[in-house]
Amino acid sequence: MIERAAHLPGLGVCSGPSGYGKTYASIFAQNKSNAVRVEVGDSWTRRTFLRAILREFGETVLVKATTADMAEQAIACLGEDPDRPLIVDEADKLVDKGMIEIVRELQESSGAPIILIGEEKLPAKLLTVERVHNRVLDWFQAQPCDLDDARELARAFVPGVTIKDDLLDTIRSASGGRARRIVVNLAHASELARNQGLKAIDLKVRASEPFFTGEPPQVRHVEAYQRKPKAAA
């Protein structure tokens, strides 16, 4: 997106199910590219969104500034360095609230690349806003973790324990390839290894323990509490 030709549109979209590691990837990309990054909140308005961008740029926002004033200030900040991307996480919420057009305005007026990150349905949601959808240069779908990814997660989050490949691949499969669930299962495996004084753990050791899959517990059929009848007065 940074190295695109000047005449090409400047929006990119990264989408995928929850837990695939999109937010961590965006933070990594932010650090690599000196990008500005904001994560949209459920309660945000246009003013909140623009204020968050300006704060990331270190700008002071006047109390009496209108939404248009803040948008103009944000465009100026983005335009100062058109090679510095803006990453907008949880961008679904901007579409749901009818606020996504402001992103198009920021991008077109500044020329800076803007990356929208959201859930799997984000591309379909953007289809309903033609003026934004037609300005997307690149669509990128987050992928589930493979065994190599699981190894990297193990090195990063449980460095003190060696997780054997048979257990790693079972964890990856049971987690549906979702990085967040893999990390939870790795933590459980690491705790089990520490409790047993092991430096390495494989599927044979872990087999007796259930894996975290994200599924809620089944509804239990609990007998109603039997109240004792009141004694006669």
C-alpha positions in Angstrom: 0.0 0.0 0.0 2.9 2.4 0.8 4.6 1.8 -2.5 1.5 1.9 -4.7 1.5 4.2 -7.7 0.1 7.6 -7.0 -3.0 7.1 -9.3 -4.1 4.0 -7.5 -6.7 3.9 -4.7 -5.4 3.9 -1.1 -7.6 1.7 0.9 -6.6 -1.9 2.0 -8.9 -4.3 3.9 -7.7 -7.1 6.2 -10.5 -9.4 7.4 -10.9 -12.7 9.2 -12.6 -14.5 12.1 -12.0 -13.4 15.7 -8.9 -14.9 17.2 -6.9 -15.2 14.0 -4.3 -12.7 15.3 -5.3 -9.6 13.2 -4.8 -7.1 16.0 -1.3 -8.5 16.9 -0.4 -8.5 13.2 -1.5 -4.9 12.9 0.6 -3.9 15.9 3.6 -5.6 14.3 3.0 -3.8 11.1 2.6 -0.5 13.0 6.0 -0.9 14.5 7.6 -1.9 11.2 6.1 1.0 9.2 5.7 3.7 11.8 2.0 3.7 11.1 -0.7 5.4 13.1 -3.1 2.9 14.6 -6.5 3.3 16.3 -9.0 0.7 17.5 -12.6 1.7 17.1 -14.7 1.4 20.3 -18.4 0.5 20.5 -19.4 3.9 21.8 -17.4 6.0 19.3 -18.8 8.8 17.3 -17.2 10.6 14.3 -15.7 13.1 16.8 -14.3 10.3 19.0 -12.8 8.6 15.9 -11.1 11.8 14.7 -9.9 12.8 18.1 -8.2 9.3 18.5 -6.4 9.8 15.2 -5.2 13.3 16.2 -4.0 12.1 19.6 -2.0 9.4 17.9 -0.3 12.1 15.9 0.3 14.0 19.2 -2.0 16.8 18.2 -4.0 19.0 20.6 -7.8 19.0 19.9 -9.6 22.2 20.7 -12.7 21.8 22.8 -14.7 24.0 20.4 -13.4 22.3 17.3 -16.2 21.0 15.0 -16.2 17.6 13.4 -15.2 19.3 10.1 -12.4 21.1 11.8 -11.1 17.9 13.3 -11.3 16.1 9.9 -9.3 18.9 8.2 -6.7 18.7 11.0 -6.5 14.9 10.6 -6.1 15.2 6.8 -3.3 17.7 7.3 -1.5 15.3 9.7 -1.9 12.4 7.3 -0.8 14.5 4.3 2.4 15.6 6.0 3.8 12.1 5.3 1.7 10.2 2.7 3.9 7.1 3.2 2.9 6.8 6.8 -0.2 4.5 6.9 -3.2 4.8 9.1 -4.4 1.4 10.5 -8.0 1.3 11.7 -8.8 -1.9 13.8 -12.4 -2.9 14.4 -13.4 -1.1 11.3 -16.7 -3.0 11.1 -18.1 -0.6 13.7 -17.5 2.3 11.4 -19.6 0.6 8.7 -22.3 -0.4 11.2 -22.6 3.2 12.5 -22.6 4.7 9.0 -19.2 6.4 9.7 -17.1 4.7 7.0 -17.4 7.6 4.5 -15.1 9.7 6.8 -12.3 7.2 6.2 -12.7 7.7 2.4 -12.6 11.4 2.9 -9.4 11.1 5.0 -7.7 8.9 2.5 -8.6 10.8 -0.7 -7.8 14.2 0.7 -4.4 13.1 2.3 -3.2 10.5 -0.1 -2.0 8.3 2.8 -2.7 4.6 2.8 -5.4 3.5 5.2 -5.8 -0.2 6.2 -9.2 -1.3 7.5 -9.1 -4.4 9.8 -12.2 -6.3 10.8 -14.2 -9.5 11.1 -14.8 -11.9 8.3 -18.0 -10.1 7.1 -16.2 -6.7 6.7 -15.8 -7.0 2.9 -19.5 -7.9 2.5 -20.4 -4.9 4.7 -18.2 -2.6 2.5 -20.1 -3.8 -0.6 -23.1 -1.8 0.7 -21.0 1.4 0.5 -20.0 1.6 -3.1 -17.9 4.8 -2.9 -15.7 3.1 -0.3 -15.8 -0.4 -1.8 -14.6 0.9 -5.2 -11.6 2.5 -3.6 -10.1 -0.7 -2.1 -6.8 -1.6 -3.7 -6.1 -4.8 -1.8 -8.2 -7.3 0.0 -6.3 -9.6 2.4 -7.9 -12.4 4.4 -6.2 -13.6 7.6 -5.3 -17.3 7.5 -5.6 -19.9 10.2 -2.3 -21.0 11.8 -0.4 -23.9 10.4 2.2 -26.0 12.3 5.0 -23.5 11.7 2.9 -20.7 13.1 2.1 -22.8 16.2 5.8 -23.3 16.7 6.4 -19.6 16.6 3.6 -19.0 19.1 5.2 -21.6 21.4 8.6 -19.9 21.2 7.1 -16.5 21.9 4.7 -17.4 24.7 6.0 -20.5 26.5 9.8 -20.3 25.9 10.7 -22.3 29.0 9.0 -25.5 27.8 9.5 -27.5 24.7 6.2 -28.4 23.1 6.6 -31.4 20.8 5.2 -31.3 17.3 2.6 -34.0 17.9 1.1 -32.0 20.7 1.5 -28.7 18.8 -0.4 -30.0 15.8 -3.2 -31.4 18.0 -3.4 -28.1 19.8 -3.6 -26.3 16.4 -6.3 -28.6 15.2 -8.4 -28.4 18.4 -8.1 -24.6 18.3 -9.4 -24.3 14.8 -6.2 -22.6 13.8 -7.1 -19.6 15.8 -4.0 -18.0 17.4 -5.8 -16.8 20.5 -7.0 -20.3 21.4 -3.6 -21.9 20.5 -2.0 -19.5 23.0 -4.5 -20.5 25.7 -3.8 -24.2 25.1 0.0 -23.6 25.1 -0.3 -21.9 28.5 -2.3 -25.0 29.8 0.4 -27.3 28.4 3.2 -25.2 29.9 1.5 -25.2 33.3 1.1 -29.0 33.2 4.7 -29.4 32.3 5.8 -27.2 35.2 3.6 -29.1 37.6 5.2 -32.4 36.6 8.7 -30.9 36.5 9.1 -31.5 32.8 11.2 -29.4 30.4 9.3 -30.9 27.4 5.8 -32.1 26.9 4.2 -34.2 24.2 0.7 -35.5 23.3 1.1 -38.6 25.4 1.5 -36.4 28.6 -1.2 -33.9 27.6 -3.7 -36.5 26.3 -5.6 -36.8 29.6 -6.3 -33.1 29.7 -9.1 -31.5 27.7 -8.2 -28.8 25.1 -9.6 -25.3 25.1 -11.8 -25.1 22.0 -13.8 -22.0 22.8 -17.0 -24.0 23.0 -19.2 -23.1 26.1 -20.2 -25.9 28.5 -23.3 -27.9 27.8 -26.5 -27.0 29.5 -26.8 -29.0 32.7 -30.1 -30.6 33.8 -30.0 -29.5 37.4 -32.8 -30.8 39.7 -34.9 -28.1 41.2 -34.2 -27.4 44.9 -36.9 -29.0 47.0 -38.0 -26.5 49.6 -39.2 -27.9 52.9 -42.9 -27.3 53.6 -43.5 -24.6 56.1 -44.5 -25.8 59.5 -48.2 -25.1 60.4 -48.6 -22.0 62.6 
